Amino acid sequence: MDPDPGTAGDGSGSDDASAPVVDPALTSRLAQLDHATAALRDAPEFTKNTKVRRVLDAVHRVLGQKGGCAAIRERAGALDDAGLFAGTDWAHPDILVPGFVGTSLRSGQDDIVTLEATSELRLVAIAAGEHTHPAIDPDDAKRFLSQVLAMNLEVLFTPPSEAERVRLGKTAYVIRDLFGYVAEQIGYDSVLDELVDEIWRILRQRPIQVDQVKAIVTRIAIYRDDPSVDLGASGQGLDRLITALFGTTDACREDPGVEVYRSRLEVMDAGGLQFEAGGFARAMHDTGLVSPYHATLVRHLTENNAHLLPEALGLSEVGRTSLQRYPELVSRLIIEAVHPETAQCLYGLALMLDRGILHQPPIVPSLWRQIALTLSDKASERLHAAFGSTPSPEARLLGGLLSMLGQPLGVGQGDNPTCQSARALSMWAYNDPDYLLQMVVWAARDDEIVMHFEGKALSSTDSVSGVATSDPIDLDPVSLLLVPYLDRIYAEMVRQCAGRPGDPHRWVNPEFHGWWSARDFHIDVDVETGKLTDLDGFLRQFHASYHPAYNGDQPLIHPQPAGVAVTDSAARYVGWHAITILRVAADPDGVMRVYFFNPNNDSGQDWGDGVVVGTAGNGERHGEGSLPFDQFASRLYIFHADPLENGEPHNVPSEDIDRIVGFIERSWGADRMPDRSRSGS
């Protein structure tokens, strides 16, 4: 056993030749750290802030030494008890988010890096039973660390890039030492299990953008084949993911490369091709991922064995009928848009055919127009910069359009404050696809979009500023072109409402999203004061408009825009967010739920106080998030309704309203409650 780093080198005179050599520099830094920690622990509460600086500096120096992670882990309990994390989110390990850890460590800010690293090492100590914390138990601590490592897998196995070395300096190596140490302590098996679970959780939502997921699966496949890397034997479900991308069928089992696979297809008989078609279709619909080999097969079938396309796409009866009625169009879409580099759009094509939207009169001629469309130089340059030159920008855009038409609930806003625009694109693809097709033409051909606000034409070229401070780049091809224009028009619509009382979305939402956005507008927040107002009336009317028991059992016909107050896992207010209410229905257990679209790329979120958004297992369709009706109502602050369909607000039980108000009072409404927030209470 290693000697106690806090006492090693203390002059005890041990002459045991087998004792490990202790770095004198580490010993000195640990002595400084222990002294600073004791001073922080013993300081009166009102002077603790002045003592934290010394502790942070000392921890930072220790982490830069060999053996520093183990030393901090041994002292994690003492640092925690002394108050190092007091007043920060790290003081509440139960609300920390694994996805934020990598960002914090790469922030380049020494204090944030130090606190984050110490927090992870504290969790190692908790997982090992060496330290206890009232907010988190050992199993949860280990699970959190596994998720952190899973999301930062490349750091475990790759050295810092040149960009990292330049930007982060020694911190790049501190991060790798930290993750390596944590992985050694909790084991790689749990890391892989957590990673695979996370991938499947994301894929069940069927996002359009899966490049990151594909990159992670590719990386794991490479690591698993590397004899120098031990990933353990776990990771159930991993083989399905790797196989779906690289070895779906016998003809590509060893991942021979597209050219070799194409040559094998050319000599394959009808039975072999049918086997390939069925195998790829099953894998695609099972995972939501499409292999480049699948794209190669479908292109081959289009030119040589088109009768097998329904099987290769895994089409339903509706999809087969669509293909049979418009075979020439589908063939051209495949030839123009489907390439190994754009294989993912095959899934969108299959789902688009299954939706039956080709039977809507404007869609087929609109798609023919899109195939023949010549892009503007500006549009081509944006697509080229984001996706490269192969295939052409036209192919990228057409493939992206197929994905959006097939997966309208897979649209994501990326790392951009453009939830309004992403919601609009999803809503149009879902509810008004020919309007979306027209929008794409305007943006790609004319570099301009014109929309109308209360009869007044608004041009994206005249509206120079939007919500986003720069043009987004981490989006699908359609969003990449449209969002900058839509964002500017949305902002201009808001500006047109300047001076009007109340929230501008009362007027903007119907004009921006479409005629089906109901004109009656309800909000429970006073815009000027931020306080809640007429909460009782707001909640009763929401029930009367959307809950089947109080609206005459009327199902929702058109998706409706709504606004929610997003909270973190501690139920603290984060911000306002645009979502779409899709439907209200009983789940398999009979619980009435609201099913909605969230454009933030991942609907599954913990909003605190037991409000956890579901994405699967509660009757959700791909791309939907859901909450029990009362929990959803507790985060809702804006909704639209038909002014002529008032429902039965008076029949909603008071205890149901009280329960929802309780959720609000314990979360985002904690400091917004007026003296009398509910009429008639």
SESE-705136 format. One line per 2 residues: number of its first residue (from 1); for each residue x, y, z of C-alpha. Coordinates in Angstrom, 1 decimal, decimal comma. Layout:
% residues N
NUM> X:Y:Z  ... $
% end
This chain:
% residues 681
1> 0,0:0,0:0,0  1,3:3,5:-0,8 $
3> 2,2:5,6:2,1  -0,2:8,4:3,0 $
5> 0,8:11,2:0,6  0,0:13,7:3,3 $
7> 2,7:12,3:5,7  5,2:10,9:3,2 $
9> 8,6:12,6:3,4  7,8:13,9:6,9 $
11> 11,2:12,8:8,3  10,0:9,6:9,9 $
13> 13,2:8,0:8,8  11,8:4,9:7,1 $
15> 14,6:3,0:5,3  12,4:0,3:3,7 $
17> 14,0:-0,1:0,3  10,8:-1,5:-1,2 $
19> 8,7:1,5:-0,3  7,5:3,4:-3,4 $
21> 9,3:6,5:-4,3  7,3:9,6:-3,4 $
23> 7,7:12,7:-5,6  9,0:15,5:-3,4 $
25> 7,2:18,1:-5,5  3,9:16,3:-4,9 $
27> 4,6:16,0:-1,2  5,3:19,7:-0,9 $
29> 2,1:20,6:-2,7  0,1:18,2:-0,7 $
31> 1,3:19,8:2,5  0,3:23,2:1,2 $
33> -3,1:21,8:0,2  -3,7:20,2:3,6 $
35> -2,8:23,4:5,4  -5,1:25,5:3,1 $
37> -7,9:22,9:3,6  -7,7:23,1:7,3 $
39> -7,8:26,9:7,2  -10,9:26,8:5,1 $
41> -12,5:24,2:7,4  -11,9:26,3:10,5 $
43> -12,7:29,7:9,1  -15,9:31,4:10,2 $
45> -18,6:31,3:7,6  -18,3:35,0:6,7 $
47> -14,6:34,6:5,9  -14,6:31,3:4,0 $
49> -14,7:33,0:0,6  -11,3:34,5:1,3 $
51> -9,8:31,0:2,1  -11,2:29,2:-1,0 $
53> -8,6:30,9:-3,3  -5,7:29,1:-1,6 $
55> -7,4:25,8:-1,7  -8,2:26,1:-5,4 $
57> -4,7:27,0:-6,3  -3,3:24,2:-4,2 $
59> -5,6:21,6:-5,8  -4,7:22,8:-9,2 $
61> -1,0:22,4:-8,6  -1,6:18,9:-7,2 $
63> -3,6:17,8:-10,2  -0,7:18,7:-12,4 $
65> 1,6:16,2:-10,6  1,9:12,5:-11,2 $
67> -0,3:10,7:-8,6  -2,3:13,9:-8,1 $
69> -5,7:12,4:-8,9  -5,2:9,6:-6,3 $
71> -4,1:12,2:-3,8  -7,2:14,5:-4,4 $
73> -9,5:11,5:-4,3  -8,1:10,7:-0,8 $
75> -8,8:14,2:0,3  -12,1:14,6:-1,5 $
77> -14,2:14,1:1,6  -12,1:16,7:3,6 $
79> -12,3:19,2:0,8  -16,1:18,7:0,5 $
81> -16,6:19,0:4,3  -14,4:22,1:4,4 $
83> -16,8:23,9:2,1  -14,9:23,9:-1,2 $
85> -18,1:23,5:-3,2  -20,3:25,7:-1,1 $
87> -22,4:28,1:-3,2  -21,8:26,2:-6,5 $
89> -23,7:23,6:-8,4  -21,1:21,1:-7,4 $
91> -22,4:21,4:-3,8  -25,4:19,4:-5,1 $
93> -24,0:16,3:-6,9  -27,5:14,9:-7,4 $
95> -28,3:17,7:-9,9  -25,1:17,6:-11,9 $
97> -25,4:16,7:-15,6  -22,9:14,3:-17,1 $
99> -23,0:16,0:-20,5  -21,6:19,2:-19,0 $
101> -18,5:17,7:-17,5  -16,4:17,6:-20,7 $
103> -17,4:21,2:-21,5  -16,4:22,4:-18,0 $
105> -13,0:20,6:-18,2  -12,3:22,1:-21,6 $
107> -13,4:25,6:-20,6  -9,8:26,7:-20,2 $
109> -10,8:28,4:-16,9  -8,5:27,0:-14,1 $
111> -11,1:27,3:-11,3  -13,8:25,6:-13,2 $
113> -11,4:22,8:-14,3  -10,2:22,4:-10,7 $
115> -13,7:22,2:-9,2  -15,0:19,8:-11,9 $
117> -12,0:17,5:-11,5  -12,3:17,5:-7,7 $
119> -16,0:16,8:-8,0  -15,3:13,7:-10,2 $
121> -12,7:12,5:-7,8  -15,1:13,0:-4,9 $
123> -17,6:10,8:-6,8  -14,9:8,1:-7,1 $
125> -14,5:8,3:-3,3  -18,3:8,1:-2,8 $
127> -18,6:5,1:-5,3  -15,8:3,3:-3,3 $
129> -17,6:4,0:0,0  -14,8:6,2:1,3 $
131> -16,9:9,3:1,5  -20,6:9,8:2,0 $
133> -22,9:12,6:0,8  -26,6:12,9:1,7 $
135> -27,5:13,7:-1,9  -26,0:10,8:-3,8 $
137> -25,3:7,1:-3,0  -22,4:5,0:-4,3 $
139> -24,5:3,4:-7,1  -25,6:6,7:-8,4 $
141> -22,1:8,1:-8,2  -20,7:5,2:-10,2 $
143> -23,5:5,6:-12,8  -22,8:9,3:-13,2 $
145> -19,0:8,7:-13,7  -19,8:5,9:-16,2 $
147> -21,9:8,4:-18,2  -19,2:11,0:-18,0 $
149> -16,6:8,6:-19,4  -19,0:7,3:-22,0 $
151> -19,5:10,8:-23,3  -15,8:11,5:-23,4 $
153> -14,6:8,2:-24,7  -12,1:9,7:-27,1 $
155> -10,2:11,3:-24,2  -9,5:7,9:-22,8 $
157> -7,8:6,5:-25,9  -6,4:9,4:-27,9 $
159> -3,7:12,0:-27,1  -4,5:15,7:-27,2 $
161> -4,9:17,2:-30,7  -2,7:20,1:-31,7 $
163> -5,6:22,4:-31,2  -6,1:21,1:-27,7 $
165> -2,4:21,5:-26,8  -2,4:25,1:-28,0 $
167> -5,6:26,1:-26,4  -5,5:24,1:-23,1 $
169> -1,8:23,6:-22,6  -1,1:21,3:-19,6 $
171> -4,8:21,1:-18,8  -5,2:18,8:-21,8 $
173> -3,0:16,2:-20,1  -4,7:16,8:-16,7 $
175> -8,0:15,9:-18,3  -6,6:12,7:-19,7 $
177> -5,0:11,8:-16,4  -8,3:12,4:-14,7 $
179> -10,4:10,3:-17,0  -7,8:7,5:-17,1 $
181> -7,8:7,4:-13,3  -11,6:7,4:-13,0 $
183> -11,9:4,6:-15,6  -9,3:2,5:-13,8 $
185> -11,3:2,9:-10,6  -14,8:2,1:-11,9 $
187> -13,9:-0,2:-14,8  -14,5:0,0:-18,5 $
189> -17,4:-2,4:-18,5  -19,8:0,0:-16,9 $
191> -18,6:2,8:-19,2  -19,5:0,7:-22,2 $
193> -22,9:-0,2:-20,8  -23,7:3,4:-20,1 $
195> -22,5:4,5:-23,5  -24,6:1,9:-25,4 $
197> -27,7:2,7:-23,3  -27,2:6,4:-24,1 $
199> -26,9:5,7:-27,8  -30,0:3,7:-27,8 $
201> -31,9:6,3:-25,8  -31,0:8,9:-28,4 $
203> -31,7:6,6:-31,4  -35,2:5,8:-30,0 $
205> -36,1:9,4:-30,6  -35,0:9,1:-34,3 $
207> -33,2:12,4:-34,8  -32,3:13,4:-38,3 $
209> -28,7:14,2:-37,3  -26,9:11,1:-36,2 $
211> -23,4:11,9:-37,3  -22,2:12,0:-33,7 $
213> -23,8:8,7:-32,9  -22,2:7,1:-36,0 $
215> -18,8:8,6:-35,0  -19,1:7,1:-31,5 $
217> -20,1:3,7:-32,8  -17,2:3,8:-35,3 $
219> -14,8:4,7:-32,5  -15,9:1,9:-30,3 $
221> -15,6:-0,6:-33,2  -12,0:0,5:-33,7 $
223> -11,2:0,4:-30,0  -12,7:-3,0:-29,6 $
225> -10,5:-4,4:-32,4  -7,4:-2,8:-30,9 $
227> -5,6:-5,4:-28,7  -4,1:-2,7:-26,6 $
229> -7,5:-1,5:-25,5  -9,6:-3,5:-23,1 $
231> -13,2:-2,5:-23,2  -14,4:-5,6:-21,3 $
233> -17,0:-8,0:-22,5  -20,1:-5,9:-21,7 $
235> -22,0:-3,5:-23,8  -25,1:-5,4:-24,7 $
237> -26,7:-4,0:-27,8  -23,4:-2,8:-29,2 $
239> -23,1:-5,5:-31,8  -26,5:-4,4:-33,3 $
241> -25,2:-0,9:-33,7  -21,8:-1,9:-35,2 $
243> -23,5:-4,4:-37,5  -26,1:-1,9:-38,7 $
245> -23,3:0,3:-40,0  -20,5:-2,0:-41,0 $
247> -21,6:-5,6:-41,4  -25,3:-5,9:-41,8 $
249> -25,3:-8,8:-44,2  -23,0:-11,7:-45,3 $
251> -21,8:-9,8:-48,3  -20,4:-6,9:-46,2 $
253> -19,8:-8,8:-42,9  -16,1:-8,0:-42,9 $
255> -16,5:-4,4:-43,9  -14,8:-4,8:-47,2 $
257> -15,4:-1,2:-48,5  -18,1:0,2:-50,8 $
259> -16,2:-0,7:-54,1  -15,7:-4,3:-53,2 $
261> -19,3:-4,6:-52,0  -20,6:-3,0:-55,3 $
263> -18,6:-5,6:-57,3  -20,2:-8,4:-55,2 $
265> -23,7:-7,1:-55,9  -23,0:-7,1:-59,7 $
267> -22,6:-10,9:-59,6  -25,2:-11,7:-57,1 $
269> -28,4:-13,6:-58,1  -32,0:-12,5:-57,3 $
271> -32,1:-14,6:-54,1  -28,9:-13,1:-52,8 $
273> -30,1:-9,5:-53,6  -33,4:-10,2:-51,8 $
275> -31,5:-11,5:-48,8  -29,4:-8,3:-48,8 $
277> -32,5:-6,1:-49,1  -34,3:-7,7:-46,2 $
279> -31,3:-7,6:-43,9  -30,6:-3,9:-44,5 $
281> -34,2:-2,9:-44,1  -34,5:-4,7:-40,8 $
283> -31,3:-3,1:-39,4  -32,4:0,4:-40,6 $
285> -35,8:0,3:-39,0  -34,4:-1,4:-35,9 $
287> -31,7:1,3:-35,2  -32,6:4,3:-37,2 $
289> -29,1:4,1:-38,7  -28,3:3,6:-42,3 $
291> -25,1:1,9:-43,6  -23,2:3,2:-46,6 $
293> -23,5:-0,3:-47,9  -27,3:0,0:-47,8 $
295> -27,1:3,1:-50,0  -24,9:1,2:-52,4 $
297> -27,4:-1,7:-52,5  -30,4:0,6:-53,1 $
299> -28,6:2,5:-56,0  -27,8:-0,9:-57,5 $
301> -31,4:-2,1:-57,2  -32,8:1,1:-58,7 $
303> -30,8:0,5:-61,8  -31,1:-3,3:-62,1 $
305> -33,7:-4,8:-59,8  -36,2:-2,1:-58,9 $
307> -38,9:-4,7:-57,9  -36,8:-5,3:-54,7 $
309> -36,9:-1,6:-53,6  -39,9:-2,0:-51,4 $
311> -38,1:-4,8:-49,5  -34,8:-2,8:-49,3 $
313> -36,7:0,2:-47,8  -38,8:-1,9:-45,5 $
315> -42,0:-0,2:-46,7  -45,4:-0,5:-45,2 $
317> -48,5:-1,1:-47,4  -48,9:2,7:-47,8 $
319> -45,3:3,1:-48,7  -45,4:0,3:-51,3 $
321> -48,5:1,9:-52,9  -46,7:5,3:-53,0 $
323> -43,7:3,7:-54,7  -45,8:1,8:-57,2 $
325> -47,7:5,0:-58,2  -44,6:7,2:-58,5 $
327> -41,7:4,8:-59,5  -39,9:7,3:-61,7 $
329> -39,9:10,0:-59,1  -38,6:7,6:-56,4 $
331> -35,9:6,3:-58,7  -34,7:9,8:-59,5 $
333> -34,7:10,8:-55,8  -32,5:7,8:-55,1 $
335> -30,1:8,4:-58,0  -29,8:12,1:-57,1 $
337> -29,8:12,1:-53,4  -28,7:8,7:-52,0 $
339> -25,0:8,1:-51,9  -22,7:6,3:-49,4 $
341> -22,0:9,7:-47,9  -25,7:10,6:-47,6 $
343> -26,9:7,1:-46,8  -28,9:8,3:-43,8 $
345> -31,5:10,0:-46,0  -32,7:6,5:-47,1 $
347> -34,5:6,3:-43,8  -36,2:9,6:-44,4 $
349> -37,2:8,4:-47,9  -38,7:5,2:-46,5 $
351> -40,7:7,1:-43,9  -41,8:9,7:-46,3 $
353> -43,2:7,0:-48,6  -44,9:5,4:-45,6 $
355> -46,5:8,7:-44,6  -48,3:8,7:-48,0 $
357> -47,7:12,4:-48,6  -46,9:11,8:-52,3 $
359> -50,6:11,5:-52,7  -51,1:15,2:-51,8 $
361> -51,3:16,9:-55,2  -48,6:19,6:-54,7 $
363> -45,9:17,2:-53,4  -44,8:15,3:-56,5 $
365> -44,4:18,3:-58,7  -42,6:20,1:-55,9 $
367> -40,1:17,3:-55,6  -39,5:17,3:-59,4 $
369> -38,9:21,0:-59,1  -36,4:20,4:-56,3 $
371> -34,5:17,7:-58,3  -34,1:20,2:-61,2 $
373> -33,3:23,2:-58,9  -30,1:25,1:-59,5 $
375> -28,7:26,4:-56,2  -27,5:30,0:-55,7 $
377> -23,7:30,5:-55,2  -24,4:31,4:-51,6 $
379> -26,5:28,3:-50,9  -23,9:26,1:-52,5 $
381> -21,1:27,7:-50,5  -22,9:27,2:-47,2 $
383> -23,6:23,5:-47,9  -20,1:22,9:-49,2 $
385> -18,6:24,5:-46,1  -20,7:22,4:-43,7 $
387> -20,7:19,0:-45,5  -17,8:19,0:-48,1 $
389> -17,9:18,6:-51,8  -18,9:15,0:-52,1 $
391> -21,6:14,5:-53,1  -22,8:17,8:-54,5 $
393> -24,6:20,5:-52,5  -27,7:19,8:-54,5 $
395> -27,5:16,1:-53,4  -27,0:17,1:-49,8 $
397> -30,0:19,4:-49,8  -32,3:16,9:-51,5 $
399> -31,2:14,2:-49,1  -31,8:16,5:-46,2 $
401> -35,2:17,3:-47,5  -36,1:13,6:-47,7 $
403> -35,0:13,2:-44,1  -37,1:16,2:-42,9 $
405> -40,2:15,1:-44,8  -39,8:11,5:-43,4 $
407> -38,8:12,5:-39,9  -40,5:15,8:-39,1 $
409> -40,1:15,2:-35,4  -36,4:14,6:-35,8 $
411> -35,5:18,2:-36,5  -33,1:19,7:-34,0 $
413> -32,0:23,3:-33,3  -28,4:22,3:-32,6 $
415> -26,4:24,5:-30,2  -28,4:27,6:-31,2 $
417> -31,1:29,8:-29,6  -33,4:29,2:-32,6 $
419> -36,1:26,9:-31,2  -38,8:29,0:-32,9 $
421> -37,3:28,3:-36,3  -36,7:24,7:-35,7 $
423> -40,2:24,2:-34,4  -41,6:25,9:-37,5 $
425> -39,6:23,6:-39,8  -40,9:20,6:-37,9 $
427> -44,4:21,8:-38,0  -44,4:22,5:-41,7 $
429> -42,8:19,1:-42,5  -45,4:17,5:-40,3 $
431> -48,5:19,4:-41,3  -47,8:21,4:-44,5 $
433> -45,0:19,7:-46,4  -45,7:21,6:-49,7 $
435> -45,1:24,9:-47,9  -41,8:23,6:-46,6 $
437> -40,8:22,6:-50,2  -41,6:26,1:-51,3 $
439> -39,6:27,6:-48,5  -36,6:25,5:-49,5 $
441> -36,8:26,8:-53,1  -36,9:30,4:-52,0 $
443> -33,9:30,0:-49,7  -31,8:27,8:-52,0 $
445> -32,5:29,6:-55,3  -33,3:33,2:-54,3 $
447> -31,3:33,7:-51,0  -34,4:35,2:-49,6 $
449> -37,6:34,3:-47,8  -40,7:36,5:-47,7 $
451> -43,4:36,0:-45,1  -46,3:38,2:-44,2 $
453> -47,3:39,7:-40,8  -50,8:41,0:-40,7 $
455> -50,8:41,7:-44,4  -47,3:43,3:-44,5 $
457> -44,6:41,5:-46,4  -41,4:40,9:-44,5 $
459> -38,2:39,9:-46,3  -35,3:38,1:-44,7 $
461> -32,9:40,4:-46,5  -34,5:43,5:-44,9 $
463> -34,5:41,9:-41,4  -30,8:42,0:-40,6 $
465> -30,7:40,6:-37,1  -32,3:37,7:-35,4 $
467> -32,1:35,7:-32,1  -28,9:33,9:-33,2 $
469> -25,8:36,1:-33,1  -24,2:34,1:-35,9 $
471> -25,4:31,7:-38,7  -25,8:28,2:-37,2 $
473> -23,6:25,5:-38,7  -24,4:22,3:-36,7 $
475> -27,7:21,6:-38,5  -29,2:19,3:-41,1 $
477> -28,9:20,6:-44,7  -32,5:22,1:-44,8 $
479> -32,2:23,8:-41,5  -28,7:25,1:-42,4 $
481> -30,2:27,1:-45,3  -33,5:28,1:-43,8 $
483> -32,9:28,9:-40,2  -30,8:32,1:-40,7 $
485> -33,6:33,5:-42,9  -36,4:32,3:-40,6 $
487> -34,6:33,6:-37,5  -34,4:37,1:-38,9 $
489> -38,1:37,1:-40,0  -39,2:35,8:-36,6 $
491> -37,2:38,6:-34,9  -38,8:41,2:-37,2 $
493> -42,3:39,9:-36,4  -41,5:40,4:-32,7 $
495> -40,2:43,9:-33,5  -43,5:44,7:-35,3 $
497> -45,3:44,0:-32,0  -43,2:46,6:-30,1 $
499> -45,5:48,7:-28,0  -48,3:46,2:-27,8 $
501> -49,4:45,0:-24,4  -48,5:41,5:-23,3 $
503> -46,5:38,8:-24,9  -45,7:39,3:-28,7 $
505> -46,2:35,5:-29,4  -50,0:36,2:-29,2 $
507> -49,6:37,7:-32,7  -46,4:36,2:-33,9 $
509> -47,1:32,5:-33,5  -50,1:32,3:-35,9 $
511> -48,4:34,5:-38,5  -45,1:32,6:-38,3 $
513> -46,2:29,0:-38,0  -49,5:28,9:-40,0 $
515> -53,2:29,4:-40,0  -53,8:26,3:-37,9 $
517> -52,2:28,0:-34,9  -55,3:28,7:-32,8 $
519> -56,0:32,4:-32,3  -57,0:32,3:-28,6 $
521> -53,9:32,9:-26,6  -53,3:32,2:-22,9 $
523> -50,3:33,1:-20,7  -49,9:32,9:-17,0 $
525> -47,0:35,3:-16,6  -47,3:39,1:-16,5 $
527> -44,8:40,2:-19,1  -43,9:43,5:-17,3 $
529> -43,4:42,0:-13,8  -42,6:38,4:-14,5 $
531> -45,2:37,4:-11,8  -47,7:34,7:-12,3 $
533> -51,2:35,9:-12,9  -54,6:34,1:-12,9 $
535> -53,0:30,8:-12,5  -56,3:29,1:-11,6 $
537> -58,0:30,4:-14,8  -55,0:29,5:-17,0 $
539> -54,8:25,9:-15,8  -58,5:25,4:-16,0 $
541> -58,7:26,6:-19,5  -55,7:24,4:-20,5 $
543> -57,6:21,4:-19,2  -60,8:22,6:-21,0 $
545> -58,9:23,0:-24,3  -56,7:19,9:-24,3 $
547> -57,8:17,3:-21,7  -60,3:14,8:-23,3 $
549> -62,3:14,7:-20,0  -63,0:18,4:-20,2 $
551> -63,0:19,3:-23,9  -65,7:17,0:-25,1 $
553> -63,2:14,2:-25,9  -62,0:16,3:-28,9 $
555> -58,6:15,1:-30,2  -56,0:17,7:-31,2 $
557> -56,3:18,1:-35,0  -53,3:20,4:-35,8 $
559> -50,1:20,6:-33,8  -50,1:23,8:-31,6 $
561> -47,2:26,0:-30,6  -46,7:26,4:-26,9 $
563> -44,1:27,7:-24,5  -42,7:26,0:-21,4 $
565> -40,6:27,2:-18,5  -37,6:24,8:-18,7 $
567> -36,1:23,9:-15,3  -33,0:21,9:-14,4 $
569> -32,9:18,7:-12,3  -33,1:20,8:-9,2 $
571> -36,4:22,4:-10,5  -34,7:25,8:-10,9 $
573> -35,8:28,0:-13,7  -33,5:27,9:-16,8 $
575> -35,4:29,8:-19,5  -38,4:30,0:-21,8 $
577> -38,6:27,4:-24,6  -40,7:26,8:-27,7 $
579> -42,3:23,4:-28,1  -45,2:21,9:-30,1 $
581> -48,1:20,1:-28,5  -48,9:17,1:-30,7 $
583> -51,6:15,1:-28,9  -53,1:14,3:-25,6 $
585> -53,9:10,7:-24,9  -53,9:8,0:-22,2 $
587> -50,6:6,0:-22,1  -50,5:2,2:-21,8 $
589> -51,0:2,4:-18,0  -54,0:4,7:-18,4 $
591> -52,2:7,9:-17,4  -53,3:10,9:-19,4 $
593> -50,2:12,4:-21,0  -49,3:15,3:-23,2 $
595> -47,1:14,2:-26,2  -45,0:17,1:-27,6 $
597> -42,1:18,0:-29,9  -39,0:19,6:-28,4 $
599> -36,6:21,0:-30,9  -33,6:20,9:-28,6 $
601> -32,2:17,6:-30,1  -33,0:15,5:-27,0 $
603> -36,4:15,4:-25,5  -35,4:13,3:-22,5 $
605> -34,8:15,7:-19,7  -35,0:15,9:-15,9 $
607> -36,9:19,1:-15,0  -36,7:18,5:-11,3 $
609> -39,3:17,7:-8,6  -40,0:14,3:-10,2 $
611> -40,8:15,9:-13,6  -38,8:13,7:-16,0 $
613> -39,7:13,8:-19,7  -40,2:10,4:-21,3 $
615> -39,2:9,5:-24,8  -40,0:5,8:-24,9 $
617> -42,1:3,3:-22,9  -45,1:5,6:-22,3 $
619> -46,7:5,3:-25,7  -44,4:7,8:-27,4 $
621> -44,0:7,7:-31,1  -40,5:8,4:-32,5 $
623> -39,5:11,9:-31,8  -42,1:12,7:-29,1 $
625> -41,5:13,6:-25,6  -44,2:13,1:-23,0 $
627> -45,2:14,0:-19,5  -48,3:13,2:-17,4 $
629> -50,9:16,0:-18,0  -50,5:17,7:-14,6 $
631> -46,7:17,7:-14,8  -46,7:19,2:-18,3 $
633> -49,2:21,8:-17,2  -46,8:22,7:-14,3 $
635> -44,1:23,8:-16,8  -46,5:25,4:-19,4 $
637> -46,7:29,2:-19,5  -48,2:29,8:-23,0 $
639> -50,7:27,9:-25,1  -53,1:28,6:-28,0 $
641> -56,7:27,4:-28,2  -59,8:27,8:-30,3 $
643> -61,7:30,8:-29,0  -65,0:29,2:-30,0 $
645> -64,3:25,9:-28,2  -64,2:26,7:-24,5 $
647> -64,7:23,3:-23,0  -65,7:22,8:-19,4 $
649> -63,1:24,7:-17,2  -65,5:24,8:-14,3 $
651> -65,6:20,9:-14,1  -61,8:20,6:-13,4 $
653> -61,4:19,4:-9,8  -59,8:21,9:-7,5 $
655> -57,5:19,3:-6,1  -56,0:18,8:-9,6 $
657> -55,4:22,5:-9,9  -53,8:22,5:-6,4 $
659> -51,5:19,7:-7,3  -50,2:21,5:-10,4 $
661> -49,8:24,8:-8,5  -47,7:22,8:-6,0 $
663> -45,4:21,8:-8,8  -45,1:25,4:-10,0 $
665> -44,5:26,7:-6,5  -41,6:24,2:-6,0 $
667> -40,0:25,1:-9,3  -39,9:28,0:-11,7 $
669> -42,8:29,8:-9,9  -41,1:29,9:-6,5 $
671> -40,3:33,7:-6,7  -43,1:34,6:-9,1 $
673> -46,1:33,9:-6,9  -48,1:37,0:-6,1 $
675> -49,9:37,4:-2,9  -53,1:36,1:-4,6 $
677> -52,1:34,2:-7,7  -55,3:32,3:-8,2 $
679> -58,7:33,8:-8,8  -61,4:32,5:-6,6 $
681> -59,0:30,8:-4,2 $
% end
